[in-house]
Amino acid sequence: MQLNGKMKLLVTSRGSSGSWSIRGEQLGSAIGAVVQKNASAVRGFDLAILVKRSRADLLHRLRTVGVPIVWDIVDAWPQPDGNNWGRETCMSWLRQEVSEIKPVGLVAATRAMVEDCKEFGVPVLCLPHHSRPDQRLNPIRDIVQAVGYEGSVGYLGYWKDALELECGKRDWRFLINPHSLSELDIVVAFRSMRGYAAQRWKSNVKLANAQGSGTPCIMNTESGYQETDRGGVFWLDEPNDLPIAFDCLSKRERRKQAAEKLFESRITIEDTAHRYSEWLHQLKF
């Protein structure tokens, strides 16, 4: 998807996180933007999309030449500590950042975050993550052999021991960050930190990739996952219920049905880029 030339877009950030890879490099390229970390040459752009966080010098450069900013808030709060914050602390942080950045528009990963951003009086787009491009389709094996997790193992907390214990009882392997989701029979998305941002603002990325690869999955009941669920997800919030979930998904037919529903509801980068481009072109600033 390419913009039609009416706007010259810059997508930038200070970081090198997974969020930057998805919302910066992948999506920025798909909408026809110039994509550059901590961009040094910012003159001549009609709009800059700031992904996650920026450095003070980058904000200064953009303001000096008068480039309006859209802030994509995805995963921008301090982590891991911010994942334990309550609502008031989260909103205090968000208000401070908006006051500093002064964006002409905001991009949120969840509808729940959109509601929290309405007080700022600027347009807000809900933009869930697209699935990872060019994933291998899960083969849905006859017998479960491997359960896995993508992401920083530190966020699993007490779930890690519970998963290793239950997988060990069944002679299943538990893998962290496999090369491909197609290597797994079940992928899990659990988080021990259950603060306001973790529950309501975290993106759908793990579900998006399960959908894009048709990999049976078990998820915590977070807004990002619930909002983008169109079937096939097994929900779980307590480690004591793992045996029930694993018993259910040990059946190939159940995994096959889940995989089909997941893949049918995948979010492609093309669809996401189209929505994003339309919204950006409608902004008034």
N, C-alpha and C positions, 0 to 999 in steps of 0.2 A: 504494500500500500504506500503510495507516494502522495504528498501534499500537492495541491495544484499550483503552487508557486505564489500564492497571494501572501504568504507569510514566510519569513526566514526564521527558522526555529533553532534554538540552541538547547541541548539537553546536557546538564552538567551536575556534578556532585563532588563531594570531597572524598568519597569512600570507594572501596573495592569489594563491597559485600555482595551477597547473593541478590539483594534488592536492587543494587546498581546493575548487575548483570541482566536482570529481567526487565526492570523499568527504564534503565538507562540504555544499555547497549542493544538489547533485543528490540524493545518497543520504540526507542528513539530512532533506530535505523528504519523500522517498519513505517514510521510516519514521515520519513524523509528529512529528519533533523540532522544537524551537525551534532555529533556526540563526542564530548571531551570531558575528562575528569578535571575538576578545578580549572576550568577554562581561563586562559590568560588573555586571549584576544576576544573581546565581547562586543566591540563596536559594530554596528550595522545589523544587528539582529532585531527582529520585531518583537520577539518574546523569548524569554529563557524559562525552561522548566528545570526547577531545582529538585533533584531526587534525594529524598531522605534528609541529609544534613549538608551544610556548607561551611566553609571557613569564612571568617570575617573579611578577609581580603577579597574574596570572590564577591561577596555582597557589596562591598565598597566599589569594586570595578563596575558592577552592573548598575549601581545607582549613579555613579559618576557620568556614565554615558546615557542614562535614562532608559535602560531596557526593563520593561515590565517583567515581573516574575510570577510564574505559577508554581506553587509548592506542592509537590507530591509527597505526602507526609509518611508514606509507607515505612514502618519500622523505625521511625526517627527518634523516638523517646530513648533515654539512656537505658541500656540493657547490660546485664540481666536485672539490675535492681528495680528498674521501672516496671518490670513485669509483676511486681508485688504491690505496686501503688494502688491506692483506692481512687475513686472517681475524682474527688476534690484535688488531690495532688496531680493527677493526670491533666485535669482541665487547667489548673494553674500553670503547669508546664506548657501546655498548648497555647494558652493566651499569651504567655511571654514570648514564645517563638513567633507567633503571628504578628505580634506587635513589633518584633525586631525585623522580620522579613518583609512585612507589608505587601503580601501577595495580592494580585488582581484576581486570582482564582486558586482554589484548593482541589487537590485530588486525594480521595480517600479510598482505602482498600475495602471498606465495608459500608453497608447502609447504616449500621449503628454509628459509625464515625461521622457519616454525613449529618446525622441528627445532632451530634455534638458540635459540629462546625457551623451550624446555621446561625449562631449568635454573631458571627464575624461579618455578616452582611456582604459577602462576596460569593460568586457562583461556586458551587461545590459539585464535583463529579464523583460518583461511585464507580470505581474501576477495579474490579477483581483481577487477580493475576490470570494470565493465559497459561496454558499448559506448555511444558518444555517442548520446543519444536523437535521434530524428527526422532521421537521416542520409538523404541521397539514395542510392538504389541505383546502383551503378556500371553504366554502359550496356555495357561491354565492346565497345569499338570494334574495327573490322576491323584497323586498323593502329595500332601503338604510336606515340603522339605525345608523351607526357609521363610522366616519372618524377618522384616527389616524396618529400619528407620532412617530417614534422611534428615540431616541437620546436625547442629551442635549437640553432642551427647550430654553436655551439662544441663540442658533444658529438660532432659528426661527425669532427672532427680530420682525419686523413689520408684518410678516406673521401670527403670533399667533393671533393678534387682528382680522385680516382679516378672518382667518379660523373660529374663534369663532363666529364672526358676521354672516358669511354666513351660517354656520351650524345651528345657532340659528334661522335664518329665515326659515329654512326648517324643524325644529324640529328634527335635527340630533344631536347626541352626538359627541363631539370632545375629543378624548382620547390621552393622552401622555403616551408612553411606555406601551401599553397593554401587558397582559400576553402572548398573541399569536396573530399573524397577522390574524389568522382565525376569531378573534373577530370583525375584521373590514370589512366593505364593500369597503372602499377605503383607501389606505395608501398614504400619501404625503411625499415628500422629498424636502423641501425648505430650503434655507439658505439666510439670509439677507446680510451676508458679501460676497462680490463678487470680492475679490482680485484675483491675478494670481494663487496662489496655490489652493484656493478654487475652481476656475473654471477648472484648468487643472491637478492638482495633486491629488485631493481628490478621494478616492476609490469609487467603485460601490456598496458598501456594502448594501445600502438600496434597490437598485434595485435587487441585487442578492437575498435578502431575499423575496422580492415581487415575483420574479420569482420562487423561491423554494417553495413558499406556494401558488402560483397561485392567488395572491391578486391584484386586479386592482389598478393601481397606477398613480399618477401625479408627475412629476419630473421637477426640473430645468434643463436647457440645459447645464449640466456640462460634461466635457470630459469623466469621468468615467462612467457615465450613457449612453451617446451617443455611446461610443465604444462597450458597451456590450448589447445594445438594439438589439433584434431580432424580435421586434413586440410587440404590446400590450400596449406600454407606451403612456400616454397623457402628452404632453410637455407644460410647463407654466412658464413664468418668471415675470409676472406682477399680483399682487393681484387683480387688476380690472377685470382680465379675469377669476377669480374663478367661477363666476356664469355660464359661458359658459361650463367650464369643468364639473362642478357638474350637469348641465342640461344633458350633454351628458352621463355621467356615472350613472345617476339615472335610466337609462333604463337597465333592467336586461340582455337583449340579448347582449347589448354592453359590459357590464361587463363580461359576460360569454365568449364572443369571446376574449376579452383582456386576461382573466385568462388563457385560453387554449394556447394562443400564448406565454404568459409569462412562463408558466410551461414547455412548449416544449423547451424553450431556457435556462433553469436553468443550473447553473454551479455547478457541484457536487465536493465534497471534493476529491473523488477518481480521477477524471480527473485532478484536480489541482495538487494533490500530484504526479501523474504520470509525468506531464509536469515539475514540479519543480525538481523531482529526476533526470530526464534525463538531464536537464540543469546543475545541480550541478555536475553530474558525467563527464560532458564534459569540466568543467573548468580546466584550466591549470594554476598552480601556484607553 
